[in-house]
Amino acid sequence: MENLLEENAQCLQNNKQDFLVSAAVYKARHLQEFNCDTFVMVSCDGKYKRTRIAYRTDNPYFNEYFSFSLHCSERKLRRKGLLFALYRSSVCTSMHSCIGECHVDLNTVWEQRNHGFFKKWVTFEPTGRALSNELHCGYLLVDLSIASAVGIPSPIVVAHGEDYDTIARNRLLPAPDANEEPQRVRCCFNIFRGEFVHSAEYAVRVSYGGSKVKTNV
């Protein structure tokens, strides 16, 4: 019987099915940019959605819900991720400046009891031109969940009296390894020049930990 259950689980992992990845974006706190116009871009599997602009504040409220439909196997779903990017809105041009990003892998979300997190603070890390000596540039309060067509979602249990506004107690952190202590890691690099055989316009894109950055052309 156990072997049969394992075979069925293995079959479901490899077969394509429909998934709904949902993200609720509530508010941001402790931004390094003061009294500016900001919005959050949420992307998953090449699809992009964004919040409205919060004007002239470093503690913006968004209160918006987004969903992404994916048709893939469970195995491939676990390899994908959600990217939250905080942008400073530009009135004069369409080139908005990115203040910070946060990447959440879907495997972490899927491994939760209800395939989701409720009221967790994710950390924005400086990126691109916004890089600084700070380890973070703000926090974002979100809900994350994944629903599958073959699964029955469990109800979310809300803890009464829980202070979800306390960032230190409700941060979304990587699950610590049993034999290792959790540590923060930052990968920094500089791209100076390149030599190519053909004469053309080039740009270099670097991916690390699910995040992507690209040089100018």
N, C-alpha and C positions, 0 to 999 in steps of 0.2 A: 504493500500500500504506500509506504514512504517513497519507494522508488518511482511509483506512478505519479505521485504528487510532484516529485522533483522533475520528472520528464515534462509534465504539464507546465510547470513554472519556467523551465528552460525553453519550451516551445513559445510561450507568451513573450518571453524576452526577445526572441528573434523575429517574431511575426509583427508586421506593421499594424498599427492601430491608431485611433484618434485620441489625442491628448489636448487638454485645455490648460494652459499655463496662465495663471492669474496673478496680478500684482496690484495692490492698493497702495497708493502713495499719499501719505497723510501730511507730513510737515518736515521741515529741516531746521536744525538748530546749530548754533556755534559756528556759523560760517565765517571764514577768514575775510570775506568781502563784506564791507559795511554799507548798509543802506543802498543796495544795488537792485537792479531788476534781474530776476533769475527765473529759470524754469528747469524741469527735469526731463531728460530724454530717456525712455526705456526701450531697450532693444532685445530681441530674442530671435535667433535663427534667421538673421537677415531682415527682420521686420522692425520698424521703428514707430514709436508713438511718444507723444510729448504732452506735458501738462500745460496749463495756461501760464502766463507770466505773472509772477508775484512782484509788485512794484515797490521799490524804495524800502527794503527791509532786509535784515540779515537773519531773521527768523520767519521764513515764509510758510504760509499754509497753502496746501494744494487740494487735498481731499478728493483725489481722482482715482478711478479704477480702470485698469487695462487688462485685456486678455489676448492671448496668442494661441491660435489653433495650429497644432502640429500633427502631421501624419507620418509616423516613423515607428521603429521598433523601440521597445523599452531600453534596449542596450544603447541605441543611438541617442535616445532622450537623455540618458544619464551623462553623456559626453557634452551636452549642450549647456548653455548658461544664460543668465539674465545680466544685462549690463545697465546700471543706473549712472547716467552722466549729468552732472550739474553744469548748466551753462549760464553765463552772464549775457543777457540780451543786448543786442546792438540795434539802436534805432536807425542809425545812418546807413548801415549795410546789412546784408544777410549773413555776414561772417560772424557768428556768435562765438565768443571765447569760452573754452571749456575750463571750468574751475577745478573739477575733480571727478573721479569715477569710482565706481564700486562694482565688482563682478561677483555674482553668486552662482555657483555651479548647481545645475538642476539635480545632480546626484545627491547633494546634501539635502535639498528640499524633499526629494522622493523618499529618502531614508527615514523621514520623520513619521511618527505614528499615523497621523492623518494626512501625510504627504503635504505638509505645509507648516508655516510659521505664522504666529499671530502677534502683532504689535512688537516688532523687533527693530532695533536701531542698527542700520548698516553704516559703515564708515566710508566717507569720501576721501580718497587719496589724491594728492596733487598729481597732475599729469601735464605733459606737453610744456607749454610756455608758463604754466602755473606752478611748475616745480619749485619747491622751496625746501628749507631745512626742517619744516614741520612734518610729522608723521601722518597728519590728517588735516583736512580743511573743512570739516563739518560732519554732521550726522543726518541721516534720513530715516524717518519712522515708516515702516512698510508692513504689509501682510503679503505672504507668498504662499501659493498653493498650486497643486497639480491634480487634475481630475482625469481619469481614463474612462474610455467607453465601456470597458469590461469590468471595472471596479465599482464598488459601492462606497461613496464617500462617507466618512464618519463625521458626526457633528463636532464642531469646535467647542471645546470646553473653556469658558472664560472664567478666570479666577476673580471672584468678587473681592474688592478691596485692594487689588494689585495696582501699584502705582506705575503705570506703563510709561510715564513721562520721565522716570528716572533712568537716564541713559546707562549708567554704570551697571545697573541690575538687569537690563533688558537688551544688551548689545548682542548682535548676531556674530558669534565668533566661531572659528573652526573647531571641530570636535578634537580634543587633545588625544594624542596617541597614548596608549597605556604605558609605554616605555620612554616617552619623551615629554619634555615640558614645552608648552606652547611658546613660540617666539614670533616676533614680527620680522618680516623680511622685506627689504626694498631692493629692487634691481635698477641701478642707474647706469646709463651708457651715453656716450657722445659719438655722433657720426660726423666726421670731418670732411672727407672727400671720397670720390670713387672714380675708377677708370674703367671705361667700357669700350668694347670693340666697335660698336656701331654708334654713329652720331645721332642722338635723339634726346627727347626729354624724359628724364627718369625721376622716380620717387622711390624711397625705401620705406617699406612697412615692416614693423617689428611686432611680433605677438609674444606675450608672456603671461602665463596664468590666466588666460582667457581675455586679457585686455590687449588692445591693438592701438598703436600709434604710427603715424606716417609723417615723413619729412615733406617739406615743400618740393615742388617740381623744379 
